Amino acid sequence: MADVFIETLEYRRELASRVQKLFDLWGLSEADQMILLGLTPDNQSAFARFDTGECGPETRVMLVRVNLLLEITTVRLILHALM
């Protein structure tokens, strides 16, 4: 059974944009970004679509990883504010 996304393309693009900002802030290489997104070197075309904002996370795994990265960042910001 294929993954069915409830999320819209616009929502996934917004997620991609936010994660790209994190990657830029963290100074990650393209290879490191691909690892965090769960992509292998032979998924270069999927990464290029994600990187340029053409689309958001294309698989359920990538969508989960993107959400986890954003959640981790949110928790870090909250903990930083509490210190």
Stockholm file with secondary structure:
# STOCKHOLM 1.0

chainA/1-83         MADVFIETLEYRRELASRVQKLFDLWGLSEADQMILLGLTPDNQSAFARFDTGECGPETRVMLVRVNLLLEITTVRLILHALM
#=GR chainA/1-83 SS CCCCCCSCHHHHHHHHHHHHHHHHHHTCCHHHHHHHTTCCGGGHHHHHHHHTTSCSCCSHHHHHHHHHHHHHHHHHHHHHHHC
#=GC SS_cons        CCCCCCSCHHHHHHHHHHHHHHHHHHTCCHHHHHHHTTCCGGGHHHHHHHHTTSCSCCSHHHHHHHHHHHHHHHHHHHHHHHC
//
